[in-house]
Every structure is written in C-alpha cells, then in structure tokens.
Amino acid sequence: VNLFDFNQDIYGRTVRVYIKKYLREEIKFDSLEALVKQIDQDKLESMRVL
C-alpha cells in the first residue's frame, strides 16, 4: 500500500486499509526505469479510482 501525499508519522500505529480495486499482479522489472514508469502508472490509476 502506498499512501500518496501523506506525510504524518504513523509508525507503531494501526492503520486500516480498504481495497477499492485490485490494480495488477506482482511484476518483476528488468530495470529501475521500468519500475519507476509502472509506479507512475499505478499512481495515476489509483488516484483515478479514488
């Protein structure tokens, strides 16, 4: 779970997360660039769903 645009200190706290939509299966990336590109796409899709 990524908490986009969240900067509070919640270490040691219980956080409840509700899944609204499953985005994709786990992917193994061949490069850092491919990983960063996918994270950007995942973030856009996540924000669209919310």
ZAMI-922404 format. One record per residue (C-alpha): x, z, y; residue in three letters; residue number from 0. Coordinates in steps of 0.001 Angstrom, whole numbers, plus 500000, padded with zeros to 6 digits. Each point is the difference from the previous one (the first is absolute). Layout:
BEGIN
        X        Z        Y   rodo   lolo
        X        Z        Y    Ala    NUM
...
***
This chain:
BEGIN
        X        Z        Y   rodo   lolo
   500000   500000   500000    Val      0
   501251   499119   503461    Asn      1
   498573   501804   503008    Leu      2
   500424   497376   502709    Phe      3
   500380   501216   503580    Asp      4
   500031   503646   498859    Phe      5
   502786   502286   501169    Asn      6
   498877   503577   499325    Gln      7
   501982   502401   497823    Asp      8
   497914   500472   496840    Ile      9
   502745   500960   497550    Tyr     10
   498759   502718   497661    Gly     11
   496371   499279   500921    Arg     12
   497328   498614   497714    Thr     13
   498795   496538   500993    Val     14
   496907   498388   498519    Arg     15
   500032   496210   499790    Val     16
   497000   497832   499152    Tyr     17
   500659   496512   498669    Ile     18
   497893   497435   501806    Lys     19
   501486   496880   498436    Lys     20
   502698   499301   497438    Tyr     21
   502397   497534   501595    Leu     22
   502265   498816   497191    Arg     23
   502069   500784   496935    Glu     24
   503550   501311   500314    Glu     25
   502517   497252   500757    Ile     26
   503764   499897   499452    Lys     27
   501667   498290   502944    Phe     28
   503143   497899   499808    Asp     29
   501062   500768   503561    Ser     30
   499502   502446   502823    Leu     31
   498533   497192   502091    Glu     32
   497312   499307   497386    Ala     33
   499150   503710   499853    Leu     34
   499701   500270   503780    Val     35
   497806   496886   500133    Lys     36
   497668   501433   497342    Gln     37
   499811   503375   501762    Ile     38
   498978   498190   503192    Asp     39
   497303   498079   498105    Gln     40
   498787   503175   498272    Asp     41
   499762   501799   503334    Lys     42
   497958   497178   501544    Leu     43
   497621   499972   497030    Glu     44
   499710   503800   500030    Ser     45
   499164   500076   503698    Met     46
   497442   497208   499518    Arg     47
   498243   502009   497272    Val     48
   499847   503137   502131    Leu     49
***
